[in-house]
Amino acid sequence: MSTTPAPPDNAVRAFIDDQRSAFLADLSAWLRIPSVSADPGRADDVRHSADWLAAALRATGFPVAEVWETDGAPAVFAEWPAADPAGPTVLVYGHHDVQPAAVADGWHSEPFEPQERQGRLYGRGAADDKGQVLFHTLGVRAHLAATGRTAPAVGLKVLIEGEEESGSPHFPALLRDHAARLACDAVVVSDTGMWDENTPTVCTGMRGLTDCHIDLRGPDQDIHSGSFGGAVPNPALEAARLAAALHDEDRRVTLPGFYDGVIPLTDEERTLFAELPFDEDAWVRTAHSHATLGEHGYSTLERVWARPTAEVNGISGGYQGPGGKTIVPAHAQLKLSFRTVAGQDEGKIQQTLREWVADRVPAGIEHEITFFGATRPCLTPLDHPALRSLTRAMSRAFGQRVRFTREGGSGPAADLQDALGVPVLFLGISVPSDGWHAPNEKVEIDLLFKGAETAAYLWDDLAARWSAG
């Protein structure tokens, strides 16, 4: 997919440069609103944030900009039809809520009083996700100014939710309730990032997630290990046996049918991953680990981006205090999570796990499995025409070849893909040093404007080269 970047549009760049100060002032005003969705005491601030964004979208030129209610925090929807009704329609997704933050957490300045220092804008939400939402307002205005259009080349819809940092509990219902108005030909998610400041990348997929808690109960109370040990079932031992049995000697998951449907990595994808400037030693240090380990036959990046996993998140039971206490404990607990990839069925994995555990737990041990829900994986094929448009647009903005990544984590992108039945594209300019969810979150200011420039090019490219039909 390597191509020579098209030259930049001087009119687009001139418009963005001219708007630089005004844009940063607007973003700073939005960042001052502490829209922490996890804190009930900030509910009014989250609503204020939604109202602020709706007004900003109307000021941008969107003829429709509405605050949509949910059973939790409000979302924002906007719509701007294309000049050509036959053109594709794109939905931009992001979120306006943020993580909690306080100076006592280790911030060098007030987290909701943004500060510009050495080409960076510091403040909660600067990168995750207000900065990446707002650059779209500048991008569409640059697109119009450079082309002389009065409406964008594609139909633009915007959906910015208010509960992403709280797990998006009401987002699937929001999608179902408003499916007709959200109908589109592609989704652009701007809640992601790039490899680093010097390596523009496009993410092509995210893993899904399903996790659970397993309770194991044996004797009615803790009992003497000398009088009864070795002759009655031990729930802590059975929890350990279950955990140990999850993987074989090649670190492959042993649940029957676990890999059914997994879309394998292509040779092209493996080559593209290998081209990234990956420093495994630095990655290990970032992980606060001392070595890498995982499924045989795959690189570290392949393991965390494109392969499904089973992890033991916690195991407990019996005496945990100082010294010894020779007992057979009455109960134990095991917490598991499964990261899934495109082609897997979370419901099938849940049912298989229930059957697998039931087959292995001996008589005298009662067990109960509680699942905490599931997030679907999503994947955009490298040869999808919409992805090619995004790649060309980003390459043009950055003046260099764009490379490809995936995301090992999970998010609501799969909900969008499943509910709307369209491909998901990831346009993000944040970099690892931005410190999402951490003290001193920041965004690289120059990259914000590269994001706006990419968006300005993207709408023309999609309209000219791609038809959903």
Secondary structure, DSSP 8 states (H G I E B T S, - for coil): ---------HHHHHHHHHTHHHHHHHHHHHHTS--BTT-GGGHHHHHHHHHHHHHHHHHHT-SEEEEE--SSS-EEEEEE--SSTTS-EEEEEEE--B----GGGT-SS-TTS-EEETTEEESTTTTTTHHHHHHHHHHHHHHHHHHT-SS-SSEEEEEEES-GGGT-TTHHHHHHHTHHHH--SEEEE-S-B-SBTTB-EEEEEE-EEEEEEEEEE-SSS-EETTTTTTTS--HHHHHHHHHHHTB-TTS-B-STTTTTT-----HHHHHHHHHS---HHHHHHHTT-S----STT--HHHHHHHS-EEEEEEEEES--SSS---EE-SEEEEEEEEEE-TT--HHHHHHHHHHHHHHHS-TT-EEEEEEEEEE--EE--TT-HHHHHHHHHHHHHHTS--EEEEESS--THHHHHHHH-S-EEE---B-GGG-TTSTT-EEEHHHHHHHHHHHHHHHHHHHHH----
